[in-house]
Amino acid sequence: MSAARHRVLVVDDEPVIRSSLAECLEGEGFDTAVASTGEEAVLAVEQGPVDLVLCDLQLPGINGIETIDRILARDPGALVVLMTAYGTVETAVSAFQRGAHDYLLKPVILDEVLARARRLLEHRETLRENQRLRRELTRVEQAASTGRLVGQGAVMRGIRTLIGKIGPARSTVLILGESGTGKELAARALHELGEKARDPAGKDPGRFLAVNCAAIPGDLLENQLFGHRRGAFTSADRDQAGLFVHAGKGTVFLDEIGELPLATQAKLLRAIEQREVLPVGANEPVRVEARVLAATNKDLQAEIEANRFRSDLYYRLNVVSLRMPSLRERREDIPELAEHLLARHAGMAGKRFQGISRQAMALLREALWKGNVRELDNVLQRAVILGDGPLVEPHDLPADLVGESIDPSAVDSLPEAVRRFERMHIERLLRECPDKREAARRMEIGLSSLYRRMGDLGIDLEAGEE
């Protein structure tokens, strides 16, 4: 276990014990902080998270038990070892009930302190790894049925519930949403659920074939969808089946359906209504069984009014509609999405990244994300390529992303605009007044409140100097 990444707080009112423990721990590679009172210890935790706290029971002011309560209220992940010269069973039981993880009798033996510290930290790392593996297993199981739709927020839970209902029905579905919101992932989830309902044993799997209607010229698109007969045009030297035939009993996914030419729209309508297609150059239609899923980021009602989209096709496609939310509408999923994408890109690049720093995550949560999940994916890929790890830091993110993420005028949400203004205000005062106590006085808040707001807003806790 590498101790260099672990921060240990020593809380004792006796200077000799405090300095001896700190010196011993630093000699073993731990990052240490010291406090002589419970109040100082709480303030130290507010300035930054700690991994382990060695706390004396008898302290001036608030005692060790009360100090444990306050520390764990601010940093629930901290490990606490209580130290006392007056050990009793009642004291030990009380300490463990309040959240302490171990108990040491004074005079402490330095080798024993180091052994306890290493054992507790290694145990915690094991628990975290188990939790990470369980989360990964959950993601894998979720991916098998919902096409890797990551996110546990209320919006995405609703999306997965809806997909779970309409997927097995194999009905035509119109998937709406901005570019980059995961419309194709939703389509794949619908396809997989439909296939499980149609063929539970998996003996006759149907294909999932996707085509972007905006990327192929009209005449070529019609040929790709419906196929052609030999001699239909100069280079047609043999029959060619289209996607509807190739998909079999599976799914044809038509992305950017709003770009489909009107002539092709009429043929698609017949394919959906009559379950048959007419290949280019053919005299007889061909029966097809494929399910049709379509997606668009356009307002099809407006396209109908402008005579660019057929209303009868719209109603055939829109048997059930599924709207994929923008990333701005589900910001609570950004941490999970970001960690998921970071792990994928780090694995592909062969780099070791442990995660994303709190400051960088705050920026990711507040960015505008006009490109939605696709933009987030690109940002994390860039961070892996340019960053050195072990964490993604703010300087690994694009400058324009950092700039837009703190602009209050860039959002309509009042709470978010207030949050961004507060961050800009605090950062300005810290630049003008590096002494945090003076900055807190000018803001008419307590120093501990300033540190807490800096942490919540993703402001570097080392900004300025005391």
C-alpha positions in Angstrom: 0.0 0.0 0.0 1.4 3.4 -1.0 1.0 5.8 2.0 1.8 8.9 -0.1 -1.8 9.4 -1.1 -3.2 9.1 2.4 -3.7 12.2 4.6 -3.6 11.6 8.4 -4.8 14.1 11.0 -3.2 13.8 14.5 -5.4 15.4 17.2 -3.7 15.7 20.7 -3.2 18.5 23.2 0.2 17.3 24.2 2.9 18.8 21.8 5.4 15.9 22.3 2.8 13.2 21.4 1.5 15.3 18.5 4.9 16.0 17.0 6.2 12.5 17.5 3.2 10.9 15.8 3.4 13.3 12.9 7.1 12.8 12.5 6.8 9.0 12.5 3.9 9.1 10.0 5.7 11.5 7.7 8.8 9.3 7.8 6.6 6.5 6.4 5.3 8.6 3.5 2.0 9.8 5.0 0.8 13.3 4.4 0.0 14.6 8.0 -1.8 17.5 9.6 -2.0 18.2 13.3 -4.5 19.8 15.7 -4.3 20.5 19.4 -8.1 20.8 20.0 -11.3 19.3 18.6 -12.2 22.6 17.1 -8.9 22.8 15.2 -9.5 19.2 14.0 -12.9 20.0 12.6 -11.5 23.0 10.8 -8.7 20.9 9.3 -11.3 18.5 8.0 -13.3 21.3 6.5 -10.1 22.5 4.6 -9.8 19.1 2.9 -10.7 15.4 3.3 -8.7 13.1 5.5 -8.2 9.4 5.3 -7.3 8.7 8.9 -7.8 10.6 12.2 -5.8 9.8 15.4 -7.7 11.5 18.1 -7.1 11.8 21.8 -10.1 11.3 24.1 -9.3 14.1 26.6 -9.1 17.4 24.7 -9.6 21.0 25.8 -12.9 22.3 24.6 -15.0 19.6 23.0 -13.8 16.1 23.9 -12.7 13.3 21.6 -16.1 11.7 21.3 -17.7 15.0 20.2 -14.8 15.7 17.9 -15.4 12.3 16.2 -19.1 13.2 15.7 -18.3 16.5 14.1 -15.5 15.1 11.9 -17.6 12.2 10.6 -20.5 14.6 9.9 -18.2 16.5 7.6 -16.2 13.6 6.2 -18.1 10.3 6.5 -15.3 8.4 4.8 -12.7 9.2 7.4 -11.3 6.4 9.5 -11.0 7.3 13.2 -8.7 5.8 15.9 -9.3 7.0 19.4 -6.4 7.4 21.8 -6.7 7.6 25.6 -4.7 6.9 28.8 -7.9 6.0 30.6 -9.2 3.0 28.8 -12.4 1.3 30.0 -14.9 -1.0 28.3 -17.6 1.7 28.5 -15.3 4.2 26.7 -14.4 1.8 24.0 -18.0 0.8 23.4 -19.1 4.5 23.3 -16.3 5.3 20.8 -17.2 2.5 18.5 -20.9 3.4 18.7 -20.1 7.0 17.6 -18.1 5.8 14.6 -14.5 5.1 15.7 -12.8 2.3 13.9 -10.1 1.4 16.4 -8.9 2.1 19.9 -5.3 2.7 21.3 -4.1 3.0 24.9 -1.5 5.5 25.8 1.4 5.6 25.9 1.2 4.6 22.3 3.8 2.5 20.6 4.8 4.0 17.2 5.2 0.7 15.5 1.7 -0.3 16.6 0.3 3.0 15.4 1.8 2.4 11.9 0.5 -1.2 11.9 -3.0 -0.1 12.8 -3.0 2.7 10.3 -1.9 0.4 7.5 -4.4 -2.3 8.4 -7.3 0.1 8.5 -6.4 1.9 5.2 -5.8 -1.4 3.4 -9.1 -2.7 4.7 -10.9 0.4 3.4 -9.2 0.1 0.0 -10.4 -3.5 -0.2 -14.0 -2.5 0.6 -13.8 0.3 -2.0 -12.5 -2.1 -4.6 -15.3 -4.5 -3.8 -17.8 -1.7 -4.1 -16.3 -0.6 -7.4 -16.5 -4.2 -8.7 -20.1 -4.4 -7.6 -20.9 -1.2 -9.4 -19.1 -2.5 -12.5 -21.1 -5.7 -12.3 -24.3 -3.7 -12.1 -23.3 -1.7 -15.1 -22.5 -4.9 -17.1 -25.9 -6.4 -16.1 -27.6 -3.2 -17.0 -25.8 -2.9 -20.3 -27.0 -6.4 -21.3 -30.6 -5.2 -21.3 -30.5 -1.5 -21.8 -27.7 -0.9 -24.3 -25.3 0.8 -21.9 -27.7 3.5 -20.9 -25.7 4.8 -17.9 -27.3 6.8 -15.1 -29.2 6.2 -11.9 -31.0 9.6 -11.8 -34.8 9.9 -11.8 -34.9 10.8 -15.5 -32.9 7.9 -16.7 -34.7 5.5 -14.4 -37.9 6.6 -16.1 -36.3 6.1 -19.6 -35.3 2.5 -18.7 -38.7 1.8 -17.3 -40.4 3.0 -20.5 -37.9 1.0 -22.6 -38.7 -2.1 -20.5 -42.4 -1.7 -21.4 -42.2 -0.9 -25.1 -39.1 -3.0 -26.0 -40.8 -6.4 -25.9 -43.8 -5.2 -27.9 -41.8 -4.8 -31.1 -43.9 -1.8 -32.0 -42.6 1.0 -34.2 -40.9 3.6 -31.9 -39.9 7.2 -32.7 -37.0 8.3 -30.6 -36.6 12.1 -30.1 -33.8 14.1 -28.7 -30.8 16.4 -29.3 -27.7 15.1 -31.1 -25.5 13.1 -28.8 -28.1 12.1 -26.2 -27.9 8.4 -26.9 -30.8 7.7 -29.3 -29.0 4.8 -30.9 -28.2 3.3 -27.5 -31.9 3.5 -26.7 -32.7 1.8 -30.1 -30.3 -1.0 -29.4 -31.9 -1.5 -26.0 -35.4 -1.7 -27.6 -34.0 -4.2 -30.1 -32.5 -6.5 -27.5 -35.6 -6.6 -25.4 -37.7 -7.2 -28.5 -35.5 -10.1 -29.5 -35.7 -11.7 -26.1 -39.5 -11.5 -26.3 -39.6 -12.9 -29.8 -37.0 -15.6 -29.4 -36.4 -16.4 -25.7 -34.1 -19.3 -26.5 -31.9 -17.1 -28.8 -32.0 -19.7 -31.7 -33.0 -17.2 -34.4 -31.4 -13.9 -33.5 -32.4 -10.9 -35.6 -29.9 -8.3 -36.7 -29.8 -4.7 -35.6 -29.0 -2.6 -38.8 -28.6 1.2 -38.5 -28.5 3.7 -41.3 -28.1 7.5 -41.0 -30.6 9.0 -43.4 -28.6 12.3 -43.5 -25.4 10.7 -44.6 -26.5 9.0 -47.8 -27.9 10.7 -51.0 -31.5 9.9 -51.7 -31.2 7.5 -54.6 -28.4 5.5 -52.9 -30.4 5.5 -49.6 -33.4 4.0 -51.3 -31.2 1.3 -52.8 -29.6 0.6 -49.5 -32.9 0.2 -47.7 -34.9 -1.7 -50.3 -32.3 -3.3 -52.5 -32.3 -3.6 -56.3 -32.6 -6.2 -59.1 -30.0 -7.0 -61.7 -30.1 -4.6 -64.5 -31.9 -1.9 -62.6 -29.1 0.5 -63.4 -25.7 0.4 -65.2 -23.6 -1.2 -62.5 -26.3 -3.5 -61.1 -24.8 -6.8 -62.3 -26.6 -8.9 -59.7 -29.6 -8.8 -57.3 -28.9 -7.0 -54.1 -31.1 -7.3 -51.0 -31.6 -4.2 -48.9 -31.4 -3.6 -45.2 -35.0 -4.6 -44.6 -34.3 -8.0 -46.0 -30.9 -8.4 -44.4 -32.3 -7.6 -41.0 -34.6 -10.6 -41.1 -36.8 -10.6 -38.0 -34.5 -8.1 -36.4 -34.5 -4.3 -36.4 -33.9 -1.5 -39.0 -32.9 1.7 -37.2 -33.4 4.9 -39.2 -31.4 7.7 -37.7 -32.1 11.3 -38.7 -35.4 10.2 -40.2 -36.3 13.9 -40.7 -33.7 14.0 -43.6 -35.5 11.2 -45.6 -36.5 12.4 -49.1 -40.3 12.6 -49.7 -40.2 9.9 -52.4 -38.4 7.5 -50.1 -40.8 8.4 -47.3 -43.7 7.0 -49.4 -41.9 3.7 -49.9 -41.0 3.5 -46.2 -44.7 4.0 -45.3 -45.6 1.0 -47.5 -42.9 -1.1 -45.9 -44.3 -0.3 -42.4 -48.0 -0.7 -43.3 -47.9 -3.6 -45.7 -44.7 -5.3 -44.5 -43.3 -5.4 -48.0 -40.7 -3.5 -50.0 -40.2 -3.0 -53.7 -36.5 -3.3 -54.7 -35.3 -0.9 -57.4 -36.1 -2.4 -60.8 -38.4 -5.1 -59.4 -41.9 -5.9 -60.5 -43.0 -7.9 -57.4 -42.7 -6.7 -53.8 -40.7 -8.7 -51.2 -42.1 -9.6 -47.8 -40.2 -8.3 -44.8 -40.5 -8.8 -41.1 -38.0 -6.3 -39.6 -39.1 -4.0 -36.8 -38.7 -0.2 -37.6 -37.2 2.2 -35.1 -36.6 5.8 -36.1 -34.8 8.8 -34.5 -34.6 12.5 -35.1 -33.4 15.7 -33.5 -35.9 17.7 -35.7 -39.4 18.9 -34.9 -41.3 16.7 -37.2 -44.6 18.6 -36.6 -42.9 21.7 -38.0 -41.5 19.6 -40.9 -45.0 18.4 -41.7 -46.3 22.0 -41.7 -43.4 23.0 -44.1 -44.4 20.0 -46.4 -41.0 18.4 -45.9 -42.4 15.3 -44.0 -45.4 13.2 -44.6 -48.0 13.3 -41.8 -49.1 9.7 -42.5 -45.6 8.4 -42.1 -45.2 10.4 -38.9 -48.2 8.8 -37.3 -47.0 5.3 -38.4 -43.6 6.0 -36.9 -45.0 7.6 -33.8 -46.9 4.6 -32.4 -44.8 5.2 -29.3 -42.4 8.1 -28.8 -39.4 8.1 -26.5 -37.7 11.3 -25.8 -34.0 11.1 -24.7 -33.1 13.9 -22.3 -30.2 16.3 -22.8 -27.3 16.0 -20.5 -28.3 19.3 -19.0 -31.6 17.7 -17.9 -29.9 15.0 -16.0 -26.8 16.5 -14.4 -27.1 14.1 -11.5 -25.8 11.4 -13.8 -22.7 13.3 -14.9 -20.4 11.8 -12.2 -21.3 8.2 -13.0 -21.2 8.9 -16.8 -17.8 10.6 -16.5 -16.3 7.8 -14.4 -17.7 5.2 -16.9 -16.3 7.0 -19.9 -12.9 7.7 -18.2 -12.5 4.1 -17.3 -13.2 3.1 -20.9 -10.8 5.6 -22.5 -8.1 4.9 -19.9 -8.3 1.2 -20.6 -8.1 1.8 -24.4 -5.1 4.1 -23.9 -3.4 1.8 -21.4 -3.2 4.6 -18.8 -4.0 4.3 -15.1 -6.5 6.9 -14.0 -8.0 6.6 -10.5 -10.8 9.1 -11.1 -11.7 12.7 -11.5 -10.8 15.4 -8.9 -13.6 17.2 -7.0 -12.7 20.5 -8.7 -12.7 18.9 -12.2 -16.0 17.1 -11.5 -17.6 20.4 -10.4 -16.7 21.9 -13.7 -18.1 18.9 -15.6 -21.3 19.1 -13.6 -21.8 22.8 -14.5 -20.8 22.8 -18.2 -23.4 23.6 -20.8 -22.9 20.3 -22.7 -24.4 21.5 -26.0 -23.1 18.2 -27.5 -24.5 16.2 -24.7 -23.0 12.8 -23.8 -21.0 12.8 -27.1 -19.3 16.0 -26.0 -18.6 14.6 -22.5 -17.1 11.5 -24.1 -14.8 13.6 -26.3 -13.7 15.8 -23.3 -12.8 12.7 -21.2 -11.0 11.1 -24.1 -8.9 14.3 -24.5 -8.2 14.3 -20.8 -6.8 10.8 -20.9 -4.7 11.6 -23.9 -3.2 14.8 -22.5 -3.3 14.1 -18.8 -0.8 12.3 -16.6 -3.1 11.2 -13.9 -3.7 9.8 -11.4 -6.8 12.1 -11.4 -8.3 14.2 -14.1 -7.7 17.8 -13.0 -9.2 21.1 -14.2 -6.2 21.9 -16.3 -6.9 18.6 -18.3 -10.2 20.0 -19.5 -10.7 22.3 -22.5 -10.3 26.0 -21.7 -13.6 26.9 -23.3 -15.4 24.2 -21.2 -13.9 25.7 -18.0 -14.8 29.2 -19.1 -18.5 28.5 -20.1 -19.0 26.4 -17.0 -18.7 29.4 -14.6 -20.6 32.0 -16.7 -23.9 32.8 -14.8 -25.4 34.3 -18.0 -25.0 31.0 -19.9 -27.9 29.3 -18.1 -31.6 29.9 -17.5 -31.9 28.0 -14.2 -31.9 30.5 -11.4 -30.3 28.2 -8.7 -27.5 27.3 -11.2 -27.0 30.9 -12.1 -26.8 31.9 -8.4 -24.3 29.1 -7.8 -22.0 30.3 -10.7 -22.2 33.9 -9.6 -21.3 32.8 -6.0 -18.3 30.9 -7.3 -17.1 33.9 -9.4 -17.6 36.2 -6.5 -15.6 34.1 -4.1 -12.8 33.5 -6.6 -12.6 37.3 -7.2 -12.3 38.1 -3.5 -9.6 35.4 -3.0 -7.6 37.0 -5.8 -7.9 40.4 -4.2 -7.4 39.1 -0.7 -5.3 36.0 -0.4 -5.8 35.9 3.4 -8.9 33.6 3.7 -9.8 35.0 7.1 -9.9 38.5 5.7 -11.8 37.3 2.6 -14.4 35.5 4.9 -14.7 38.7 6.9 -15.4 40.8 3.8 -18.0 38.2 2.7 -19.6 38.4 6.2 -19.3 34.6 6.7 -17.2 32.4 9.0 -13.9 30.9 7.9 -15.2 27.4 8.1 -18.3 28.4 6.0 -15.9 29.8 3.4 -14.0 26.5 3.2 -17.2 24.6 2.9 -18.5 26.8 0.1 -15.2 26.5 -1.7 -15.4 22.7 -1.6 -19.0 22.7 -2.7 -18.3 25.0 -5.6 -15.2 23.2 -6.8 -12.8 26.1 -5.9 -9.2 25.0 -5.2 -8.9 24.9 -1.4 -5.3 26.1 -1.8 -6.3 29.3 -3.6 -4.7 32.2 -1.8 -2.5 31.9 1.3 -3.4 32.3 4.9 
